[in-house]
């Protein structure tokens, strides 16, 4: 009986201590934005008790009356060492505080709470306190259930970031500019979380990392779906670039704020290329003008995708080759057109359109040289320097035609050019290998 009374008295003292200490501690951790009720203090009494048993408590207790000392003193206390049991309580409180502050747009304090909450979760997983807590929650649960719970423990602190980021993207109003500040803030938090989680090898950290990857994929999927829905709402039979270009610019802006997720770039590039093919199929009178304005809008997407490590854009070779083939059509010089087409073939060997267009371009080069050769009279050929220049020009024509034939054997004009080459060799008396 005496033992029972002693135990009850002790528990009562801990409740009183919690009601005395925790309201002020909560105010300091929240910069005065949190007020705990007596009932909440009772529910958190084990946090107060655990803190009291930590060596760092003396440092915190001395600073409770000095608002200016916070949150620096809290960070020093954690560095001095807190038990896994205390860190688990810290994590629960700071996770709830982060979600509340994020909703109220107090971003500076929310950022601090986020970092501290993640750090406390990882510290709690390093000891046995979290294990005991999970066993208390599911005493009959199999080991797999406990492991799954550890892997999803960070969802309460990570999920609000995803929610806010999606809201800031305004995916249902794609023409509308996204909210830059909360969007940048959400991206920063995801980066901070990844950096923190990479420092730990525990089940909780692995689960958090998997959750981060899932969140990134969700952001990309939702952004891609919103962009495709906006594009599909356009009528290509009457499409004006005044309708399409703002959508591409809007996607570009969102991708930039999110750190250029390459899956979004890939989807946008493929959608843009499909628009070009469809415009050509429709045969609109202004198709060339429309495509000429659309191609430059796709260039940043292609550039970013091509800058990825080669193993990451292997499957994009065809789409990138399509883009550079289209871009070659609007190049102002023959040399620039050739650069684009050769680049397309380097990205996708055997690309049909690039091969065909490069074949015709090489024949155009051959034709230009042949016209100059035809204009040269026979009587001057005996002169050494002139003969050498003509010989080099004829060899160059032959090289152009050989490569053109390799690229696109079905080119119907090849035989005519080869015949002209043979004729000029015979006229000038400069033999060669042309069949």
C-alpha positions as CSV (number, residue, x, y, z in Angstrom):
1,X,0.0,0.0,0.0
2,X,2.8,2.4,0.9
3,X,4.6,1.5,-2.3
4,X,1.5,2.3,-4.3
5,X,1.0,5.6,-2.6
6,X,4.7,6.5,-3.2
7,X,4.3,5.6,-6.8
8,X,1.2,7.7,-7.2
9,X,2.9,10.7,-5.4
10,X,5.8,10.4,-7.8
11,X,3.6,10.4,-10.8
12,X,1.8,13.4,-9.5
13,X,5.1,15.2,-9.1
14,X,6.0,14.5,-12.7
15,X,2.6,15.8,-13.8
16,X,3.2,19.0,-11.8
17,X,6.7,19.3,-13.2
18,X,5.3,18.9,-16.7
19,X,2.7,21.6,-16.2
20,X,5.3,23.9,-14.8
21,X,8.1,23.4,-17.4
22,X,6.5,22.4,-20.7
23,X,4.4,25.5,-21.4
24,X,7.4,27.7,-21.2
25,X,9.5,25.2,-23.2
26,X,6.9,25.0,-25.9
27,X,6.7,28.8,-26.1
28,X,10.5,29.0,-26.5
29,X,10.6,26.3,-29.2
30,X,7.8,27.9,-31.1
31,X,8.9,31.6,-30.7
32,X,5.8,32.2,-28.6
33,X,3.3,30.7,-31.0
34,X,2.3,27.6,-29.0
35,X,0.4,27.6,-25.7
36,X,0.0,24.2,-24.1
37,X,-3.0,23.4,-21.9
38,X,-2.7,21.6,-18.6
39,X,-4.3,18.5,-20.3
40,X,-1.7,18.6,-23.1
41,X,1.1,18.9,-20.5
42,X,-0.3,15.9,-18.7
43,X,-0.2,13.9,-22.0
44,X,3.4,15.0,-22.6
45,X,4.6,14.4,-19.0
46,X,7.0,11.7,-20.1
47,X,8.8,14.2,-22.3
48,X,9.3,16.5,-19.3
49,X,10.5,13.5,-17.2
50,X,12.9,12.3,-19.9
51,X,14.3,15.8,-20.4
52,X,14.9,16.1,-16.6
53,X,17.0,13.0,-16.7
54,X,19.2,14.3,-19.5
55,X,22.5,16.1,-18.7
56,X,21.4,18.8,-21.2
57,X,18.4,19.8,-19.1
58,X,20.3,22.1,-16.8
59,X,21.4,24.1,-19.8
60,X,17.8,24.4,-21.0
61,X,16.3,25.1,-17.6
62,X,18.7,28.0,-17.1
63,X,17.7,29.5,-20.4
64,X,13.9,29.2,-20.2
65,X,13.6,32.7,-18.9
66,X,15.7,34.2,-21.7
67,X,13.8,34.3,-25.0
68,X,16.8,35.7,-26.9
69,X,18.8,32.5,-26.1
70,X,16.5,30.4,-28.2
71,X,16.7,28.4,-30.4
72,X,20.5,28.4,-30.2
73,X,20.5,27.0,-26.7
74,X,18.2,24.1,-27.8
75,X,20.7,23.2,-30.6
76,X,23.6,23.3,-28.1
77,X,21.7,21.1,-25.7
78,X,21.0,18.5,-28.4
79,X,24.7,18.5,-29.4
80,X,25.6,18.0,-25.7
81,X,23.5,14.8,-25.8
82,X,19.9,13.8,-25.3
83,X,18.6,10.3,-24.9
84,X,16.8,8.5,-27.7
85,X,13.7,8.6,-25.5
86,X,13.9,12.4,-25.3
87,X,14.6,12.7,-29.0
88,X,11.5,10.7,-29.8
89,X,9.4,13.2,-27.8
90,X,11.3,16.0,-29.4
91,X,10.5,14.6,-32.9
92,X,6.8,14.2,-32.1
93,X,6.4,17.8,-30.8
94,X,8.5,19.4,-33.5
95,X,6.8,17.5,-36.3
96,X,3.4,18.8,-35.1
97,X,4.9,22.3,-34.7
98,X,6.3,22.2,-38.3
99,X,3.0,21.2,-39.8
100,X,1.2,24.0,-38.0
101,X,3.8,26.7,-38.9
102,X,3.9,25.6,-42.5
103,X,0.1,26.0,-42.7
104,X,0.4,29.5,-41.2
105,X,3.2,30.5,-43.6
106,X,5.7,31.2,-40.8
107,X,8.4,29.8,-43.1
108,X,11.6,30.7,-41.2
109,X,10.5,29.0,-38.0
110,X,8.9,26.2,-40.0
111,X,12.3,25.5,-41.7
112,X,14.0,25.3,-38.3
113,X,11.3,23.0,-36.9
114,X,11.6,20.8,-40.0
115,X,15.3,20.3,-39.7
116,X,15.1,19.8,-35.9
117,X,12.3,17.3,-36.3
118,X,14.1,15.2,-38.8
119,X,17.3,15.3,-36.8
120,X,15.4,14.2,-33.7
121,X,13.7,11.3,-35.5
122,X,17.0,10.0,-36.8
123,X,18.5,10.3,-33.3
124,X,15.5,8.5,-31.8
125,X,16.0,5.6,-34.2
126,X,19.6,5.3,-33.0
127,X,18.4,4.1,-29.6
128,X,15.9,1.7,-28.1
129,X,13.2,4.2,-27.2
130,X,11.6,4.2,-30.6
131,X,11.7,0.4,-30.6
132,X,9.9,0.2,-27.2
133,X,7.3,2.8,-28.4
134,X,6.5,0.8,-31.5
135,X,6.2,-2.4,-29.5
136,X,3.8,-0.7,-27.1
137,X,1.7,0.5,-30.0
138,X,1.5,-2.9,-31.6
139,X,2.5,-5.5,-28.9
140,X,1.2,-8.4,-30.9
141,X,2.4,-7.1,-34.2
142,X,4.8,-9.1,-36.4
143,X,8.4,-7.9,-37.0
144,X,7.4,-6.9,-40.5
145,X,4.7,-4.5,-39.2
146,X,7.2,-2.9,-36.8
147,X,9.7,-2.4,-39.6
148,X,7.0,-0.9,-41.9
149,X,6.0,1.5,-39.1
150,X,9.6,2.6,-38.8
151,X,9.8,3.2,-42.6
152,X,6.7,5.4,-42.6
153,X,7.4,7.3,-39.4
154,X,8.7,10.4,-41.2
155,X,5.5,10.8,-43.3
156,X,3.9,13.2,-40.8
157,X,6.8,15.6,-41.2
158,X,7.4,15.0,-45.0
159,X,3.8,14.9,-46.3
160,X,3.0,18.5,-45.4
161,X,5.8,19.6,-47.7
162,X,4.3,17.7,-50.6
163,X,0.9,19.2,-49.9
164,X,2.1,22.7,-49.9
165,X,4.3,22.3,-52.9
166,X,1.4,20.9,-55.0
167,X,-0.8,23.8,-53.9
168,X,1.8,26.3,-54.8
169,X,2.1,24.8,-58.4
170,X,-1.5,25.8,-59.2
171,X,-1.8,22.7,-61.4
172,X,-5.6,23.3,-62.0
173,X,-4.8,26.7,-63.3
174,X,-1.8,26.1,-65.6
175,X,-1.9,29.5,-67.2
176,X,-1.5,31.1,-63.8
177,X,2.0,31.7,-62.4
178,X,3.0,29.5,-59.5
179,X,3.6,30.9,-56.0
180,X,7.4,31.3,-56.1
181,X,8.2,31.6,-52.4
182,X,6.4,28.6,-51.0
183,X,7.5,26.6,-54.0
184,X,11.1,27.4,-53.5
185,X,10.7,26.8,-49.8
186,X,9.2,23.3,-50.4
187,X,12.1,22.4,-52.8
188,X,14.6,23.6,-50.2
189,X,13.0,21.4,-47.5
190,X,13.1,18.4,-49.8
191,X,16.8,19.0,-50.4
192,X,17.5,19.5,-46.7
193,X,15.7,16.2,-45.9
194,X,17.7,14.3,-48.5
195,X,21.0,15.6,-47.1
196,X,20.0,14.7,-43.6
197,X,18.7,11.2,-44.4
198,X,21.9,10.4,-46.3
199,X,23.8,10.7,-43.1
200,X,22.0,7.7,-41.5
201,X,21.7,4.0,-42.5
202,X,18.8,3.0,-40.2
203,X,15.4,1.7,-41.3
204,X,13.7,5.0,-40.5
205,X,16.2,6.9,-42.7
206,X,15.8,4.3,-45.5
207,X,12.0,4.7,-45.3
208,X,12.3,8.5,-45.3
209,X,14.5,8.4,-48.4
210,X,12.0,6.1,-50.2
211,X,9.3,8.5,-49.2
212,X,11.3,11.4,-50.6
213,X,11.7,9.6,-53.9
214,X,7.9,8.9,-54.0
215,X,7.2,12.6,-53.3
216,X,9.5,13.7,-56.2
217,X,7.8,11.2,-58.5
218,X,4.3,12.5,-57.4
219,X,5.3,16.1,-58.1
220,X,6.6,15.1,-61.5
221,X,3.5,13.0,-62.4
222,X,1.1,15.6,-61.3
223,X,2.9,18.4,-63.2
224,X,3.1,16.2,-66.4
225,X,-0.6,15.3,-66.1
226,X,-1.6,19.0,-65.7
227,X,0.6,20.1,-68.7
228,X,-0.8,17.3,-70.9
229,X,-4.4,18.2,-69.9
230,X,-3.8,21.8,-70.8
231,X,-2.3,20.9,-74.2
232,X,-5.0,18.5,-75.0
233,X,-7.6,21.2,-74.4
234,X,-6.1,23.1,-77.4
235,X,-7.7,22.8,-80.9
236,X,-4.8,22.2,-83.3
237,X,-6.9,23.0,-86.3
238,X,-7.0,26.6,-85.2
239,X,-4.1,26.7,-82.8
240,X,-2.3,30.0,-82.3
241,X,1.2,30.1,-80.8
242,X,-0.3,32.7,-78.5
243,X,-2.2,29.8,-76.9
244,X,0.6,27.2,-76.9
245,X,3.7,29.2,-76.0
246,X,2.4,30.4,-72.6
247,X,1.7,26.8,-71.6
248,X,5.3,25.8,-72.5
249,X,6.6,28.9,-70.6
250,X,4.4,28.0,-67.6
251,X,5.9,24.5,-67.6
252,X,9.4,25.9,-68.0
253,X,8.8,28.2,-65.0
254,X,7.5,25.3,-62.8
255,X,10.4,23.0,-63.8
256,X,12.9,25.7,-63.0
257,X,11.5,26.3,-59.5
258,X,11.4,22.5,-58.9
259,X,15.0,22.1,-60.0
260,X,14.3,20.8,-63.6
261,X,12.8,17.4,-63.0
262,X,13.9,15.7,-66.3
263,X,10.8,13.6,-66.6
264,X,8.8,16.8,-66.9
265,X,11.2,18.0,-69.6
266,X,10.9,14.7,-71.4
267,X,7.1,14.7,-71.4
268,X,7.0,18.3,-72.5
269,X,9.4,17.7,-75.4
270,X,7.5,14.7,-76.6
271,X,4.2,16.6,-76.4
272,X,5.7,19.5,-78.4
273,X,7.1,17.1,-81.0
274,X,3.7,15.4,-81.3
275,X,2.1,18.8,-81.9
276,X,4.5,19.4,-84.8
277,X,3.8,16.1,-86.4
278,X,0.0,16.7,-86.0
279,X,0.2,20.2,-87.4
280,X,2.0,18.8,-90.5
281,X,-0.6,16.0,-90.8
282,X,-3.3,18.6,-90.7
283,X,-1.6,20.6,-93.5
284,X,-2.5,24.1,-92.3
285,X,-1.6,27.0,-94.5
286,X,0.4,28.6,-91.7
287,X,2.0,25.3,-90.6
288,X,5.6,26.5,-91.3
289,X,5.1,29.7,-89.4
290,X,3.5,27.9,-86.4
291,X,6.2,25.3,-86.3
292,X,9.0,27.9,-86.7
293,X,7.8,29.5,-83.4
294,X,7.2,26.3,-81.6
295,X,10.7,24.8,-82.2
296,X,12.6,27.5,-80.2
297,X,10.3,27.0,-77.3
298,X,11.3,23.4,-77.1
299,X,15.0,24.1,-77.2
300,X,15.6,24.6,-73.5
301,X,13.9,21.2,-72.8
302,X,16.1,19.5,-75.4
303,X,19.3,21.2,-74.0
304,X,18.6,20.1,-70.4
305,X,17.8,16.6,-71.4
306,X,20.9,16.3,-73.5
307,X,23.0,17.6,-70.6
308,X,22.0,14.6,-68.5
309,X,24.5,11.7,-68.1
310,X,24.3,9.6,-71.3
311,X,22.8,6.6,-69.4
312,X,19.9,8.8,-68.4
313,X,18.9,9.9,-71.8
314,X,19.5,6.7,-73.8
315,X,15.7,6.3,-74.4
316,X,15.5,9.9,-75.5
317,X,17.7,9.6,-78.5
318,X,14.8,9.4,-80.9
319,X,12.9,12.4,-79.5
320,X,16.1,14.5,-79.3
321,X,17.0,13.5,-82.9
322,X,13.4,14.6,-84.0
323,X,14.0,18.0,-82.3
324,X,17.3,18.7,-84.0
325,X,16.0,17.5,-87.3
326,X,13.1,20.0,-87.0
327,X,15.5,22.7,-85.9
328,X,17.7,22.1,-89.0
329,X,14.8,23.1,-91.2
330,X,14.9,26.6,-89.9
331,X,18.7,27.1,-89.9
332,X,19.8,30.0,-92.0
333,X,23.0,28.4,-93.4
334,X,23.9,25.1,-95.0
335,X,26.6,24.6,-92.4
336,X,24.3,25.1,-89.5
337,X,21.7,22.7,-91.0
338,X,24.4,20.1,-91.4
339,X,25.5,20.5,-87.8
340,X,21.9,19.9,-86.6
341,X,21.4,16.9,-88.8
342,X,24.7,15.3,-87.8
343,X,24.0,15.9,-84.2
344,X,20.6,14.2,-84.6
345,X,22.3,11.2,-86.1
346,X,24.9,11.1,-83.3
347,X,22.0,11.0,-80.8
348,X,20.0,8.4,-82.8
349,X,22.0,6.4,-85.3
350,X,20.0,5.7,-88.5
351,X,17.3,8.3,-87.7
352,X,15.3,8.1,-90.9
353,X,14.3,11.8,-91.3
354,X,17.8,13.1,-90.3
355,X,19.4,10.6,-92.7
356,X,17.1,11.6,-95.6
357,X,17.6,15.3,-95.1
358,X,21.3,15.0,-94.6
359,X,21.5,12.9,-97.8
360,X,19.7,15.7,-99.7
361,X,21.9,18.4,-98.1
362,X,25.1,16.5,-99.2
363,X,23.7,16.4,-102.7
364,X,23.1,20.1,-102.6
365,X,26.7,20.6,-101.7
366,X,27.7,18.2,-104.6
367,X,25.5,20.2,-106.9
368,X,27.1,23.5,-105.9
369,X,30.6,22.1,-106.6
370,X,29.5,20.6,-109.9
371,X,28.1,23.9,-111.1
372,X,31.5,25.5,-110.5
373,X,33.3,22.6,-112.3
374,X,30.9,22.8,-115.3
375,X,31.7,26.5,-115.7
376,X,35.5,25.7,-116.0
377,X,36.7,25.5,-119.6
378,X,38.9,22.5,-120.7
379,X,41.8,24.5,-122.0
380,X,43.0,25.6,-118.6
381,X,43.0,22.2,-117.0
382,X,46.6,21.4,-118.0
383,X,47.8,24.1,-115.6
384,X,49.0,22.4,-112.4
385,X,47.4,24.5,-109.7
386,X,44.0,24.6,-111.5
387,X,44.1,20.9,-112.2
388,X,44.7,20.1,-108.6
389,X,41.8,22.3,-107.5
390,X,39.5,20.6,-109.9
391,X,40.7,17.2,-108.9
392,X,40.1,18.1,-105.2
393,X,36.6,19.4,-106.1
394,X,35.7,16.3,-108.1
395,X,36.9,14.1,-105.2
396,X,34.8,16.2,-102.8
397,X,31.7,15.7,-105.0
398,X,32.3,12.0,-105.1
399,X,32.6,11.9,-101.3
400,X,29.4,13.8,-100.9
401,X,27.6,11.4,-103.2
402,X,29.0,8.3,-101.5
403,X,27.9,9.5,-98.1
404,X,24.5,10.6,-99.4
405,X,24.0,7.1,-100.9
406,X,25.0,5.5,-97.6
407,X,22.6,7.7,-95.6
408,X,19.6,7.3,-97.9
409,X,20.0,4.7,-100.7
410,X,16.5,5.4,-102.0
411,X,17.5,8.9,-103.1
412,X,16.3,9.1,-106.7
413,X,18.6,11.9,-107.7
414,X,21.8,10.1,-106.9
415,X,22.2,8.4,-110.3
416,X,21.8,11.8,-112.1
417,X,24.5,13.4,-110.1
418,X,26.9,10.4,-110.5
419,X,26.3,10.7,-114.2
420,X,27.2,14.4,-114.2
421,X,30.3,13.6,-112.1
422,X,31.5,11.0,-114.7
423,X,30.8,13.4,-117.5
424,X,32.9,16.1,-115.9
425,X,35.8,13.8,-115.2
426,X,35.8,12.7,-118.9
427,X,35.5,16.3,-120.2
428,X,38.4,17.5,-118.0
429,X,40.5,14.3,-118.4
430,X,40.7,13.8,-114.6
431,X,40.0,10.1,-113.9
432,X,38.4,8.9,-110.6
433,X,36.7,5.9,-109.0
434,X,33.1,6.8,-109.8
435,X,31.4,3.8,-111.3
